[in-house]
Amino acid sequence: MVPFSPLADRMRPRTLAQVRGQEHVTAPGRLLFQAIQTDRFPSLIFWGPPGCGKTTLARIIAAQTHSHFASMSAVMAGVREVRQVVEKAREEKQHSGQATILFIDEIHRFNKSQQDAFLPFVEDGTIILLGATTENPSFELNGALLSRTRVITLNPLNTEVLVQIIEEAVRDDERGLGKTKISLSPGLALQMAEVADGDARLALNLLETVADMVSPRADTLASLGEDDLKAALLHGTLRHDKSGESHYNLISALHKSLRGSDVDASLYWLARMLVAGEDGLYVARRLIRFASEDVGNADPQALVVALGAKDAYHFLGRPEGELALAQAVIYLATSPKSNSVYVSYEAAKAAAIQWGSLPPPMHLRNAPTALMKQLGYGKGYQYAHDYENALVLQDHLPEPLLGQSFYAPVARGYEREIAKRLGYWKKLKSQKYTPGET
């Protein structure tokens, strides 16, 4: 009996020319194209969101290279398995001179000490490492390992590419649904692509689920429509999607529940994500972002709690570390809310873009040399700590932006105190307060 193979696996591109949406590395003359043409590969880290083609590229390399190829998942393997592969690679190199390419999926799940185990063998060329990760390599991989690899950033697939992938799967007689006598109503492929949100695997899983729900008779062409798609989404029947919904919808639900100060809903969405197997460090990063974007200085402690939850989860792992995330969620949901940090930074960023490279006023410039002092760098600068209230009337913005205000605290939480302080300083300045030396 032929084992079942999901549509997403059957439709996986087999050659570099079939890969869509990553032309910045797969097009003729680009890095992967040249590496496959010459069969000479540097150690690479594929970094990108789910369903963008990381594993697919590794499989294409495996099929087309003359090097020995080995693969493992960091979810299932440990240092012992890595050492076994390395030992075989060493023997292969001694006997045949043939290199070994080792592909490690979800390499970010190896901790730093586990990464150290294969670092020397990457350095001496015993193995050529291909790693795949959805996480930022700067945070999750050893600096020493990063310095010996090249990071290939892969993009989420845009809607147009996903529509092409869906429609091709419907037509394909060999690997797709071409023999099932189904068709898509106008616009349905676009709707599926939008739900998939950059993830080709999710798009094909959704297509397969909808097709399975409609069983056309042998002599009848079944047209899949919007109602079929809604039914699949309503009943949570997305094949191979642990959460039953889009990864992005769940994180959106968590973020918006936190913003709405709904602690019970926030805990529920957190649990939904973690039970479904979501990476806790991904959740932690979103909580850290939320602490600055939606709580900000209304409760400065929120950022400290979120960072502490990230560290605790990273240290403890599952399941113990999940409680730290839950603690942070409760704290953030019940914190006073302010988006003034986000709004003020966006306003300052817009001004920086609009006005270009405005030079700092002369009195704010650094003057490390005698020549720069002669040119007036730093002249007239007033050191705030030398004055009463540590307050000076000097301007610190470039001349075109004088009087511009970016930050407006809200009247909630600690920002009430910040607002009082700013108001007091403004009052002193409006009275033409002259700072006196203490």
C-alpha positions in Angstrom: 0.0 0.0 0.0 1.4 3.4 -1.0 1.8 5.6 2.1 -0.3 8.8 2.2 1.6 11.9 1.1 0.0 15.3 1.8 -0.6 17.6 -1.2 1.9 20.1 0.1 4.6 17.4 0.1 3.7 16.1 -3.3 3.7 19.6 -4.9 7.1 20.5 -3.4 9.4 21.9 -6.1 12.0 19.5 -7.3 14.3 21.9 -9.1 15.5 25.4 -8.5 13.6 26.6 -11.5 10.3 25.5 -9.9 10.9 27.5 -6.7 8.7 30.6 -6.6 9.1 33.8 -4.7 12.8 33.5 -3.8 14.4 34.7 -7.0 16.9 36.9 -5.1 18.8 33.7 -4.3 17.6 31.2 -6.9 17.7 33.2 -10.1 20.6 32.5 -12.6 23.8 34.2 -11.3 22.5 34.3 -7.7 24.1 32.4 -4.8 22.2 29.1 -4.8 22.0 28.9 -8.6 25.8 29.2 -8.8 26.4 26.8 -5.9 24.2 24.1 -7.5 25.8 24.7 -10.9 29.3 24.3 -9.5 28.4 21.8 -6.7 30.3 24.0 -4.3 28.4 25.0 -1.2 29.4 27.3 1.7 27.7 26.6 5.0 24.3 28.3 4.9 21.5 29.2 7.3 18.1 29.6 5.6 16.1 32.1 7.7 12.4 32.7 6.9 8.8 32.2 8.0 7.0 28.9 7.8 6.1 27.6 4.3 8.6 29.8 2.4 10.8 27.0 1.0 13.6 26.4 3.5 13.3 22.6 3.5 12.5 22.6 -0.2 15.8 24.3 -1.0 17.6 21.8 1.2 16.0 18.8 -0.6 16.9 20.3 -4.0 20.5 20.6 -3.0 20.4 17.0 -1.7 19.1 15.8 -5.1 21.6 17.7 -7.2 24.8 17.7 -5.2 27.5 15.0 -5.6 28.4 15.4 -1.9 27.2 13.0 0.7 24.0 14.4 2.2 22.6 13.9 5.7 19.6 15.5 7.4 18.1 15.8 10.9 15.6 17.8 12.8 16.8 19.6 16.0 13.4 18.8 17.5 14.3 15.1 17.5 18.1 15.0 17.5 20.7 15.8 20.0 24.5 16.0 20.4 24.8 12.2 20.1 23.1 12.1 16.7 25.2 15.0 15.5 28.4 13.3 16.5 27.4 10.1 14.7 26.9 12.1 11.5 30.2 13.9 12.0 32.0 10.6 12.4 30.5 9.2 9.2 31.5 12.4 7.5 35.0 12.1 8.6 35.2 8.6 7.4 33.7 9.6 4.0 36.2 12.3 3.6 39.1 10.1 4.4 38.1 7.2 2.1 36.6 9.0 -0.9 37.4 12.7 -0.4 33.7 13.4 -0.7 32.3 16.2 1.4 29.2 15.8 3.6 26.4 18.3 3.6 24.5 18.2 6.9 21.0 19.8 6.9 19.5 20.6 10.3 15.9 21.7 10.3 14.8 24.1 13.1 18.4 24.6 14.0 17.3 27.3 16.5 16.0 24.6 18.8 19.6 23.5 19.5 20.9 25.4 22.5 24.2 27.2 22.5 26.1 24.2 23.9 24.6 21.8 21.4 25.6 24.2 18.6 29.2 24.2 20.0 29.3 20.4 19.4 29.4 20.7 15.6 31.1 24.1 15.4 34.7 22.7 15.0 33.6 20.4 12.2 32.1 23.3 10.3 35.3 25.2 10.8 37.6 22.4 9.6 35.4 21.5 6.6 34.4 18.0 7.8 30.8 19.1 7.2 29.1 21.7 5.2 26.2 23.0 7.3 22.7 23.8 6.0 20.5 25.1 8.7 16.8 26.1 8.6 15.2 28.4 11.1 12.2 30.6 11.5 14.0 32.6 14.3 16.4 35.5 14.0 19.8 33.8 13.7 21.4 36.8 15.5 19.6 35.9 18.7 19.4 32.1 18.4 22.8 31.0 16.9 26.3 31.3 18.3 28.3 34.2 17.1 31.1 31.8 16.2 28.8 29.7 14.1 27.3 32.7 12.4 30.8 33.9 11.5 31.4 30.6 9.6 28.1 30.6 7.7 26.2 32.8 5.4 22.6 33.7 6.3 20.1 33.4 3.4 17.0 35.4 4.2 13.9 34.0 2.5 10.7 36.0 2.1 7.1 35.1 2.9 5.4 34.3 -0.4 3.2 37.1 -1.7 -0.4 36.6 -2.6 0.3 36.4 -6.4 2.8 33.6 -5.9 0.5 31.6 -3.6 -2.4 31.9 -6.1 -0.1 30.4 -8.8 0.9 27.6 -6.5 -2.8 26.8 -5.7 -3.9 26.9 -9.3 -1.0 24.7 -10.4 -1.9 22.1 -7.7 -5.5 22.0 -9.1 -4.2 21.4 -12.6 -1.4 19.0 -12.0 -2.4 15.4 -13.0 0.7 13.7 -11.6 1.2 15.3 -8.1 -1.8 17.5 -7.7 -5.5 17.3 -7.9 -5.8 17.2 -11.7 -7.4 13.8 -11.7 -10.0 14.6 -9.0 -12.3 16.6 -11.3 -12.5 19.7 -9.2 -12.3 23.4 -10.1 -12.1 26.6 -8.2 -14.8 29.3 -8.4 -13.5 32.7 -9.6 -11.5 34.4 -6.8 -11.3 31.4 -4.5 -7.6 30.9 -5.0 -7.0 34.5 -4.0 -9.1 34.0 -0.8 -7.1 30.9 0.1 -3.9 32.7 -0.6 -4.9 35.6 1.7 -5.8 33.1 4.5 -2.4 31.4 4.1 -0.6 34.7 4.6 2.7 33.9 2.9 2.8 30.2 3.8 2.7 27.8 0.8 2.3 24.7 3.0 -0.7 26.2 4.7 -2.2 27.3 1.3 -1.9 23.7 -0.1 -3.2 22.2 3.1 -6.2 24.4 2.9 -6.8 23.5 -0.7 -6.6 19.8 0.1 -9.0 20.1 3.0 -11.6 21.9 1.0 -11.2 19.4 -1.8 -11.6 16.5 0.6 -14.9 18.0 1.9 -16.3 17.9 -1.6 -16.4 14.4 -3.1 -17.4 14.7 -6.8 -18.8 11.7 -8.6 -16.6 10.2 -11.2 -18.5 11.8 -14.1 -19.1 15.2 -12.4 -16.9 18.3 -12.2 -17.1 19.8 -8.7 -16.6 23.5 -8.4 -15.2 24.6 -5.0 -16.7 27.9 -3.8 -16.6 30.4 -1.0 -19.0 28.4 1.1 -16.8 25.4 1.0 -13.8 27.5 2.2 -15.8 29.0 5.0 -17.0 25.6 6.1 -13.4 24.3 6.3 -12.3 27.4 8.3 -15.4 27.3 10.5 -14.8 23.7 11.6 -11.1 24.0 12.0 -10.3 21.2 9.6 -7.0 22.6 8.2 -4.9 19.5 7.6 -1.5 19.5 9.3 -2.2 22.9 11.0 -2.0 22.1 14.7 -3.9 25.2 15.8 -6.7 24.7 13.4 -6.3 28.3 12.4 -3.7 30.5 10.8 -0.6 31.1 13.0 -1.0 34.8 12.3 -4.6 34.9 13.3 -3.8 33.4 16.7 -1.0 35.8 17.5 -3.3 38.7 16.4 -6.0 37.5 18.7 -3.5 37.4 21.6 -2.1 40.9 20.9 -5.6 42.4 20.5 -6.9 40.7 23.7 -3.9 42.1 25.6 -4.5 45.6 24.2 -8.1 45.3 25.2 -7.1 44.4 28.8 -9.0 41.1 28.6 -6.9 38.9 30.8 -9.0 35.8 30.4 -9.0 36.0 26.6 -5.3 36.7 26.6 -4.6 33.6 28.7 -6.9 31.5 26.4 -5.1 32.6 23.2 -1.7 32.0 24.8 -2.8 28.5 25.8 -4.2 27.8 22.3 -0.8 28.7 20.7 1.3 26.8 23.1 -0.8 23.7 23.2 -0.7 23.7 19.3 3.1 23.6 19.5 3.9 27.3 18.8 7.5 28.3 19.7 7.4 30.0 23.1 10.3 32.3 22.2 8.2 33.6 19.3 5.4 34.4 21.7 7.9 36.0 24.1 9.2 38.3 21.4 5.7 39.4 20.6 5.1 40.1 24.3 8.2 42.2 24.5 7.0 44.2 21.5 3.6 44.6 23.1 5.2 45.9 26.3 6.7 48.8 24.4 4.0 49.4 21.8 0.9 49.2 23.9 2.0 49.7 27.6 5.1 51.8 27.2 5.8 54.2 30.0 2.4 53.8 31.5 4.1 51.0 33.3 7.8 50.8 32.5 8.0 47.5 34.5 6.0 45.8 31.8 9.1 45.6 29.5 11.2 44.2 32.4 8.5 41.5 33.1 8.3 40.6 29.4 12.1 40.3 29.0 12.2 38.2 32.2 9.6 35.8 30.8 11.7 35.4 27.7 14.8 34.6 29.7 12.9 32.2 32.0 11.3 30.3 29.0 14.6 30.1 27.3 16.2 28.7 30.5 13.5 26.3 31.5 12.0 25.2 28.2 8.7 23.4 28.1 6.5 22.9 30.1 7.9 24.8 33.1 8.7 28.0 31.1 5.1 28.3 29.9 4.2 29.7 33.3 6.6 32.6 32.9 4.8 33.5 29.6 1.4 33.2 31.4 2.7 35.5 34.2 3.8 38.1 31.6 0.5 37.8 29.8 -1.5 38.5 32.9 0.8 41.4 33.8 0.5 43.0 30.4 -3.2 42.5 30.1 -3.8 44.2 33.5 -1.3 47.0 32.9 -2.4 50.6 32.1 -2.1 51.1 28.4 -0.4 53.7 26.4 0.8 53.8 22.8 2.6 57.1 23.1 6.0 55.5 22.8 5.0 54.0 19.5 3.3 57.2 18.2 6.1 59.4 19.3 8.8 57.3 17.7 6.9 57.0 14.4 6.5 60.8 14.4 10.3 61.3 15.1 11.1 58.7 12.4 8.9 60.5 9.9 10.6 63.8 10.7 14.1 62.1 10.3 13.0 60.8 6.8 11.4 64.0 5.8 14.3 66.3 6.7 17.2 64.1 5.9 20.6 64.4 7.5 20.2 67.6 9.6 23.4 68.3 11.5 23.3 68.6 15.3 23.6 72.2 16.6 27.2 73.2 17.2 27.0 73.1 21.0 25.9 69.5 20.9 28.7 68.2 18.7 31.6 66.2 20.0 35.0 68.0 20.1 37.7 65.4 20.7 40.4 67.4 18.9 41.8 70.9 19.2 40.8 71.7 15.6 37.2 70.8 16.2 37.2 73.0 19.3 38.6 75.9 17.2 35.7 75.3 14.7 33.2 75.8 17.5 32.3 72.2 18.2 30.7 71.9 21.6 31.0 75.7 22.3 28.4 77.0 24.7 27.1 73.6 25.7 25.3 73.8 29.1 25.8 70.7 31.3 22.4 70.2 32.9 23.7 68.8 36.2 25.4 72.1 36.9 22.1 73.9 37.0 19.1 74.1 39.4 16.5 71.4 38.7 19.0 70.0 36.1 17.2 72.1 33.6 18.6 74.2 30.8 16.9 76.4 28.2 19.2 75.3 25.4 17.7 74.0 22.2 18.7 70.4 21.3 16.8 69.9 18.0 18.2 71.0 14.6 17.0 74.5 13.6 14.2 73.4 11.2 12.6 71.3 13.9 12.7 73.8 16.8 9.5 73.8 18.7 8.5 70.3 17.3 6.9 68.0 19.9 6.9 64.3 19.3 6.1 62.8 22.7 2.6 63.2 24.3 2.1 61.1 27.4 -1.3 59.8 28.3 -3.0 60.4 31.7 -2.7 56.8 32.7 -0.3 54.9 35.0 3.2 56.3 35.3 2.8 58.5 32.3 0.7 60.7 34.5 3.9 61.5 36.5 5.8 62.1 33.2 3.1 64.4 32.0 3.3 66.4 35.3 7.1 66.7 35.0 6.9 67.8 31.4 4.2 70.3 32.3 6.3 71.7 35.1 9.3 72.1 32.8 7.2 73.8 30.2 5.8 76.2 32.7 9.3 77.2 33.9 10.4 77.7 30.3 7.3 79.7 29.5 8.1 82.0 32.4 11.6 82.5 30.8 13.1 80.6 33.7 16.8 81.4 34.0 18.7 78.5 35.4 21.1 79.5 38.2 24.3 77.7 39.0 24.3 75.7 42.2 
